[in-house]
């Protein structure tokens, strides 16, 4: 969490949440990117927007649940690795 001090400088307070423990970082964005660009590069901003919205609409609930079930194993691996990146142990979309 970033906190502003009286002189408007910032400091970090509380635990930093590594991307390895955020399902949006370790699964959702990769899945969305794969879906959005699986055909080809979009030709227009509107086509990109349409593809993003379609990918979001197509996201299966059971896939989200699968990603969340993975969380305890990711948490344990992060603790075992003393916070060092763990994505290489879970590389799949």
ABEGO torsion letter per residue (X at the ends): XBBBBAAGBBBBBEBBBBAAABAAAAAAAAAAAAAAAAABBBABAAAAAAAAAAAAAABBAAAAAAAAAAAAAAAAAAAAAGGBBAAAAABBX
